[in-house]
Amino acid sequence: MNDERLTVAPTADDTDDPRQEPERAEGSERGPGRKRRGPGPVTLLLLPALVTVTGVAAFLALGGLPDPWPDDSDAKASTAADIDPSYVPWLRKAASACTVLEPSVLAAQIDQLSGWSDDSDDLSGQKGIAAFTDSEWRAWGKDDDGNGHASPRDPADAIMALGRRDCSLAEKVTGLRTEGRVNGDLVELTLAAYAVGPDAVTGAGRVPAAAKTYLAEVQALVPRYEALDREDSADGSGGPAGALLTAPVSPLTITSPFGSRQHPLTGVTKLHTGVDFAAPQGAQVVAARRGRVVFAALTSAYGNRIVIDHGTIQGKRVETTYSHLSALETSVGQTVEAGAPIGRVGSTGLSTGPHLHFEVILDGYYTDPRPWVVANGV
């Protein structure tokens, strides 16, 4: 903060000049030898308060004292927006499908389209956070989170579908610009093509006037989500671009995904709370992110199991688990870095063979680990 002295110019009421006399009321006269009356007791009491109020008002009008508790909402918005943390890996995975698209742009689009609300628009027929119509969903929608159905009201499916649509448009406008048929920034051309269609962009040879309002609204929201772009290299996960966690085993080959399934041993159909990665007996298992080991012991169902607390991401606590291990190479209370050895693949507990059962727990709830670990799918 600059150390500047605040000076307030005197007003007519503040000026003490004996040459100035107050305007006399009509009809009043003062005798030649009559002394000027001093201020009465009421005036003596009120005048200082009036001068104080006037001075404070002027002071505050010019900026006043610095706020000891400044509102840093704008600053916070530029680094981390208040969105559901479970959306973050999907945003990054969707954006990683093409070089033009960034997670911040995709998030800004959703903000502009729906404000992150999944309420349907009865008038336009748009559904979900990405505002897909039925015809648009038929073209772009898939069951990306593997829960058995594709729906525009499923945030993971909607985010991935919007990413596919944007990347397809980005490919088209990149080709048009390479051919010299359009000119401009590829992100802006992509957003314009989303708003009014690639044919309109081609006809204008640039961002059409009809797309400028949408473009300006999305661009104004992008700074709120720029932290999503920076975390690829700054989160310390050691994972690939688009992932928040590094691979716990390598290579990543999924033999059983997250979701409802019939357990191969018990025959009970219930939620498979993680993913099973194929790996040989004794293969190295590593920590997926820096954190503190909060559990490392033998259990009846999971066999040798490790749980690591990674702190918070976007305001919600994230834990990862590693089960059916043949050996534990860490202990409770130990702090481990991303990629640090913590155990060995095995088949302890209720298991049909050597593999790693890996889970991501977000604020106490199991969530699909795939987008957290792998940017481009496996």
C-alpha positions in Angstrom: 0.0 0.0 0.0 1.3 3.5 -0.9 2.0 5.7 2.1 0.1 8.8 1.1 -1.1 11.6 3.3 -4.7 12.5 2.9 -5.4 16.2 2.6 -8.9 17.7 2.6 -9.4 21.1 1.0 -11.2 23.5 3.4 -14.8 24.2 2.5 -16.6 27.6 3.0 -17.8 26.3 6.4 -14.2 25.5 7.5 -12.7 28.8 6.4 -12.0 31.2 9.3 -11.8 34.5 7.5 -12.8 37.7 9.6 -13.5 39.6 6.5 -16.4 37.3 5.7 -19.7 38.0 7.4 -22.8 35.9 7.4 -25.6 37.0 5.2 -28.1 39.0 7.2 -31.7 38.0 7.2 -34.1 40.4 5.5 -35.1 43.3 7.8 -32.5 42.6 10.5 -30.1 45.4 11.5 -27.2 45.6 13.9 -26.5 48.9 15.8 -23.1 50.5 15.4 -22.0 49.8 19.0 -23.7 46.4 19.5 -21.3 43.6 20.2 -21.5 40.4 18.1 -23.0 37.6 20.1 -21.0 34.5 20.6 -22.3 31.0 19.9 -24.9 29.7 22.3 -24.5 26.5 24.3 -26.5 24.4 21.8 -24.2 25.6 19.0 -21.1 24.8 21.1 -22.4 21.3 21.5 -23.5 20.6 18.0 -20.9 22.4 15.9 -17.9 20.1 16.7 -20.1 17.1 15.9 -21.2 18.6 12.6 -17.6 19.4 11.6 -16.5 15.9 12.6 -19.3 14.3 10.5 -18.5 16.6 7.5 -14.8 15.7 7.7 -15.4 12.0 8.0 -17.8 12.1 5.1 -15.3 13.9 2.9 -12.5 11.5 4.1 -14.6 8.4 3.2 -15.6 9.9 -0.1 -11.9 10.1 -1.0 -11.2 6.5 0.0 -11.2 6.4 3.7 -9.3 3.9 5.8 -8.2 0.6 4.3 -10.6 -2.2 5.0 -9.0 -4.4 7.7 -11.0 -7.4 6.3 -10.9 -6.7 2.6 -13.3 -8.6 0.4 -11.1 -10.9 -1.6 -13.8 -12.6 -3.5 -12.5 -11.4 -6.8 -9.0 -12.6 -6.0 -10.3 -16.0 -5.0 -12.4 -16.2 -8.1 -9.4 -15.7 -10.2 -7.6 -18.8 -8.7 -10.3 -21.2 -7.7 -14.0 -21.1 -8.5 -16.5 -22.7 -6.2 -17.5 -25.8 -8.2 -18.0 -29.4 -7.2 -14.5 -30.9 -6.8 -15.7 -34.1 -8.4 -16.1 -32.2 -11.7 -12.5 -31.2 -11.8 -10.9 -34.4 -13.2 -13.7 -34.6 -15.8 -13.0 -31.1 -16.9 -9.4 -31.8 -17.3 -9.9 -35.1 -19.0 -12.4 -33.6 -21.5 -10.0 -30.7 -22.2 -7.0 -33.0 -22.8 -8.7 -34.4 -25.9 -7.4 -31.5 -28.0 -4.7 -28.9 -27.8 -7.0 -25.9 -28.3 -9.3 -26.5 -25.4 -8.3 -25.7 -21.8 -10.2 -26.7 -18.7 -10.9 -23.1 -17.8 -12.6 -22.5 -21.1 -14.7 -25.5 -20.8 -15.7 -24.5 -17.2 -16.5 -21.0 -18.3 -18.7 -22.3 -21.1 -20.7 -24.4 -18.6 -20.9 -21.4 -16.2 -22.3 -19.3 -19.1 -24.7 -22.0 -20.3 -26.2 -23.0 -17.0 -24.4 -21.5 -14.0 -23.6 -25.1 -13.1 -27.3 -25.8 -12.5 -28.7 -29.1 -13.9 -32.2 -27.9 -14.1 -33.8 -28.4 -17.5 -35.0 -25.5 -19.6 -38.5 -26.3 -20.6 -38.7 -23.7 -23.3 -35.5 -24.6 -25.2 -35.4 -28.2 -24.3 -31.8 -27.9 -23.0 -30.8 -30.3 -20.2 -28.1 -30.6 -17.7 -25.1 -28.4 -16.8 -24.0 -28.3 -20.5 -27.4 -27.4 -21.8 -27.7 -30.1 -24.4 -30.8 -30.5 -26.5 -32.0 -34.1 -27.3 -30.7 -33.9 -30.9 -27.3 -32.6 -29.7 -27.1 -35.3 -27.1 -27.7 -38.0 -29.6 -24.7 -36.7 -31.5 -22.3 -36.2 -28.6 -23.5 -38.0 -25.5 -21.9 -41.2 -24.2 -21.8 -43.1 -20.9 -18.4 -41.7 -19.9 -18.5 -42.5 -16.2 -19.6 -46.1 -16.8 -22.7 -46.0 -14.6 -24.8 -47.9 -17.2 -26.5 -45.0 -18.9 -25.7 -41.8 -20.8 -27.5 -38.7 -19.7 -27.1 -35.0 -20.2 -28.1 -34.6 -16.5 -25.1 -36.7 -15.5 -22.4 -34.1 -15.0 -19.5 -36.4 -16.0 -21.2 -37.4 -19.2 -22.2 -33.8 -19.9 -18.7 -32.4 -19.4 -17.1 -35.1 -21.6 -19.7 -34.6 -24.3 -19.2 -30.8 -24.4 -15.4 -31.4 -24.6 -15.9 -33.7 -27.6 -18.1 -31.2 -29.3 -15.7 -28.3 -28.7 -12.7 -30.4 -29.9 -14.6 -31.3 -33.1 -15.3 -27.6 -33.7 -11.7 -26.8 -32.9 -10.5 -29.3 -35.5 -12.8 -27.7 -38.1 -11.7 -24.1 -37.5 -8.1 -25.1 -37.3 -8.4 -26.6 -40.8 -10.2 -23.5 -42.0 -7.5 -21.2 -40.7 -4.8 -23.5 -42.2 -6.5 -23.2 -45.6 -6.7 -19.4 -45.2 -10.4 -19.3 -45.2 -10.8 -17.8 -41.7 -8.5 -15.6 -39.5 -8.3 -15.2 -35.7 -7.6 -16.9 -32.4 -8.4 -20.6 -32.5 -10.2 -20.6 -29.1 -12.3 -17.6 -30.1 -13.1 -19.2 -33.5 -14.0 -22.5 -31.7 -16.4 -20.7 -29.3 -17.9 -18.7 -32.2 -18.5 -22.0 -34.0 -20.2 -23.4 -31.0 -22.5 -20.3 -30.7 -23.5 -19.8 -34.4 -22.0 -22.8 -36.2 -18.9 -23.3 -38.3 -20.7 -22.3 -41.5 -21.3 -18.8 -40.1 -17.7 -18.5 -39.1 -16.6 -19.6 -42.6 -18.9 -17.1 -44.2 -17.6 -14.2 -42.1 -14.0 -15.3 -42.3 -13.6 -14.5 -38.7 -15.6 -14.4 -35.5 -19.1 -13.3 -36.7 -20.9 -10.4 -35.1 -23.7 -12.7 -34.0 -21.2 -14.7 -31.8 -19.5 -11.8 -30.1 -21.9 -11.5 -27.2 -21.5 -15.2 -26.3 -17.8 -15.0 -26.8 -17.4 -12.0 -24.5 -19.5 -13.6 -21.8 -17.4 -16.8 -21.8 -14.1 -14.9 -21.9 -15.2 -12.8 -18.9 -15.7 -16.0 -16.9 -12.5 -17.7 -17.9 -10.3 -16.0 -15.2 -12.5 -17.6 -12.5 -11.3 -21.1 -13.6 -7.6 -20.5 -14.6 -6.4 -22.5 -11.6 -7.7 -25.6 -13.3 -5.1 -25.0 -16.0 -2.2 -24.3 -13.7 -2.7 -27.3 -11.4 -1.4 -29.7 -14.1 2.1 -28.7 -13.2 1.7 -27.2 -9.8 -0.3 -29.7 -7.8 2.6 -32.0 -7.1 0.7 -35.1 -8.1 3.3 -36.3 -10.6 0.6 -37.4 -12.9 0.1 -36.8 -16.6 -1.5 -33.6 -17.9 -5.2 -33.7 -17.2 -4.8 -36.0 -14.1 -4.8 -35.1 -10.5 -3.2 -38.3 -9.3 -0.2 -40.3 -10.6 -0.6 -43.9 -11.6 -0.4 -46.3 -8.5 0.9 -49.1 -10.8 2.2 -49.3 -14.3 1.0 -49.9 -16.8 -2.6 -49.1 -16.1 -4.9 -51.9 -17.3 -8.4 -51.9 -15.9 -9.9 -55.4 -15.4 -13.0 -54.2 -13.4 -14.2 -50.6 -13.5 -16.0 -48.5 -10.9 -19.7 -49.1 -10.7 -22.4 -51.7 -9.9 -21.3 -55.3 -10.4 -21.7 -58.9 -9.1 -18.8 -59.8 -6.8 -17.0 -62.8 -8.4 -16.7 -64.6 -5.0 -19.7 -63.6 -3.0 -22.2 -63.3 -5.9 -23.6 -60.2 -4.3 -24.4 -57.3 -6.7 -23.3 -54.0 -5.2 -21.2 -51.0 -5.9 -17.6 -51.8 -6.9 -16.1 -48.9 -5.0 -12.9 -48.6 -7.0 -11.1 -49.9 -10.1 -9.1 -53.1 -10.4 -5.7 -52.7 -12.1 -4.1 -55.8 -13.6 -0.6 -56.3 -12.2 1.6 -59.3 -11.4 2.3 -60.6 -7.9 4.9 -58.4 -6.2 4.7 -55.5 -8.6 5.5 -52.1 -7.0 2.6 -50.0 -5.8 3.2 -46.2 -5.3 1.4 -43.3 -3.7 -0.8 -41.5 -6.1 -0.3 -38.1 -4.5 1.6 -36.6 -1.6 -0.2 -37.3 1.7 -0.2 -38.9 5.1 -0.8 -42.6 5.7 -3.8 -43.0 8.0 -4.3 -46.8 7.7 -2.0 -49.6 6.9 -3.1 -53.1 8.1 -4.6 -56.4 7.2 -8.4 -56.5 6.8 -10.8 -59.5 6.1 -12.2 -58.3 2.8 -9.6 -55.9 1.4 -6.6 -57.9 2.6 -3.6 -55.7 3.2 -4.9 -52.2 2.7 -3.4 -48.7 2.8 -5.3 -45.5 3.0 -3.6 -42.1 2.3 -5.1 -38.7 3.2 -4.1 -36.1 0.6 -5.7 -33.1 2.3 -8.2 -31.0 0.4 -8.7 -30.3 -3.3 -11.2 -27.5 -4.2 -12.3 -27.6 -0.5 -13.1 -31.3 -0.2 -10.9 -34.0 1.4 -9.4 -36.5 -0.9 -8.2 -40.0 0.1 -6.8 -42.9 -1.9 -6.8 -46.6 -1.0 -4.7 -49.5 -2.1 -5.9 -53.1 -1.4 -5.2 -56.8 -1.7 -1.4 -56.0 -1.3 1.1 -58.8 -0.7 3.2 -56.5 1.4 3.0 -53.2 3.2 6.0 -50.9 2.8 4.7 -47.9 4.8 3.2 -47.3 8.2 0.5 -45.1 9.8 1.6 -41.5 10.3 4.2 -41.6 7.6 4.2 -38.7 5.0 4.7 -40.0 1.5 5.4 -38.2 -1.8 3.7 -38.9 -5.1 5.4 -41.9 -6.7 6.9 -43.2 -3.4 6.8 -47.0 -3.0 4.2 -48.0 -0.4 3.5 -51.7 -1.0 3.4 -54.7 -3.4 0.6 -56.1 -5.5 -1.0 -59.3 -4.1 -4.2 -61.3 -3.7 -4.9 -61.0 0.0 -8.5 -60.8 1.3 -11.4 -61.6 -1.0 -9.5 -61.7 -4.2 -9.5 -64.1 -7.2 -5.9 -63.3 -8.2 -3.1 -60.7 -8.0 -4.3 -57.2 -8.8 -4.6 -53.7 -7.2 -7.9 -52.5 -6.0 -7.6 -48.7 -6.1 -10.2 -46.2 -4.7 -10.6 -42.5 -4.6 -12.7 -41.2 -1.6 -14.0 -37.6 -1.9 -15.3 -36.2 1.3 -16.2 -39.6 2.5 -17.8 -40.9 -0.7 -16.4 -43.2 -3.3 -16.0 -41.7 -6.7 -14.8 -43.1 -10.0 -10.9 -43.1 -9.9 -10.4 -43.2 -13.7 -10.6 -39.4 -14.5 -8.5 -38.6 -11.5 -5.6 -40.9 -12.6 -5.7 -41.0 -16.4 -6.1 -38.1 -18.7 -6.8 -39.9 -22.0 -8.5 -43.0 -20.7 -7.3 -46.6 -20.6 
